[in-house]
Structure formats: C-alpha cells, structure tokens
Amino acid sequence: MFCNPPYGREIGKWVEKGYIESQKPGTLVVMLLPARTDTKWFHEYCKKGDIEFIKGRLKFGGCENSAPFPSMIVVFGDET
C-alpha cells in the first residue's frame, strides 16, 4: 500500500496506522512523509521502518515552488 497522508496535525495517526497495518502478514506499506525527525511519530514508528531521505525538495506537477520542507520515504512491513 502507498500512502501520501495529509501533512497536518493528524499525520502521526496516519503513520501509526500505516505501521500497525504493516504488521499483518504479507503487508508492505510505503509512505511519503515530511522528514520531521523531531516528532514523536518519527521516533515511535518511522525508525522501525526503512527510511530513505529524498535529496532536495519535492515539486509536484506544474507547481512553480517546491515544498518548504525535506521529505522521506518510509517502508514498513515484511520486506524491511
């Protein structure tokens, strides 16, 4: 499953849910997240997965500006 959750105050709940679901046999969860290494959800869940920090700032579609924060891919599940 791939998830690019809303980046607001509820993001920790999305990351927690992704991690919990990944504990089911044969389940792989891939999440595109802001690289917020100072948050509780990063330390409680992301560090249990495979983290790949993305070089530079993401820019989606035809947007003129890039994201104002760094991003990361976190993979949870049997493959990590």
Secondary structure, 3 states (H helix, E strand, C coil): CEECCCCCCCHHHHHHHHHHHHCCCCCEEEEEEECCCCCHHHHHCHHHCEEEECCCCCCCCCCCCCCCCCEEEEEEECCC
